[in-house]
Amino acid sequence: MPHLAFRSSSHRDADNELYDRGAELIESATEIRRLVTSPEAAPALPALLGCLESALSELAGASAALQET
């Protein structure tokens, strides 16, 4: 499994950083959709569901923050 590296965003403009993160989110969702149809993916599905739950919680927080701006 590849190691996820988080890049420092201190040197980037917020608008570029948000756009890039949104594009990465779409890319990840597309790949997840493709990969879950594989029979070999079954053992990873419980962990994936946990990740999706956490991601949706974070996105709900981001959505709430957007509504406040």
N, C-alpha and C positions, 0 to 999 in steps of 0.2 A: 504494500500500500504506500503511495507516495506521501511524503511529508508535506503538510500544508505550511507554507511560509507566508507570514503576514508582513506586508510592506509598511514601512513608516509613511504616514501621510502628512508629516509635519512640513514638508517642503512643497506640497501640492495645494492648489486652490480647491476650496470645498466643492465648487461646481463640477470640476473635472473629476474629483475623487468620487462624488456621489454618482455621476454618470457612469464611471468605470465600474463601481460596485454594483450598480443596477444591471449593467451589461453582463457582469460575471454571474449575477443571480439568474438571469435568463439562460445563460450558457449552462450553468449547473442544472437548472430545472430541466432543460432539454436533454442533457446527458442522463439524468436520473430517469426520466421518462423512457428513454431508449433502453437503458440497462435493466430496468426492473422486469422486462419481458423475458429475460434470459433465465432458463431453469437453474443455472448456476448461481443466480442472485439470491435464491431463497434463504440461505443462511445469514445473509447480511440484512434482510428486511427488518427484523426487530431493531437493529441499531439504526438503520435508515429512518424508521418511524420516530425514534427518539430524536434524531437530528432534525427531522422535519418539524416536530413539536417545538423544539427549541428555536428553530429559525422562525416559525410562525409567531412565537411569543415575542421575539426580537422585532419582527416586522410590525407587529401590533403596537409595540412601543414607539417605533419610528413613525407609524401612521398617526398615533396620538400626538407626537411632537410636531408633526407637520400641521395638524389641525390647530395647534396653538400658535403657529407663526403667521 
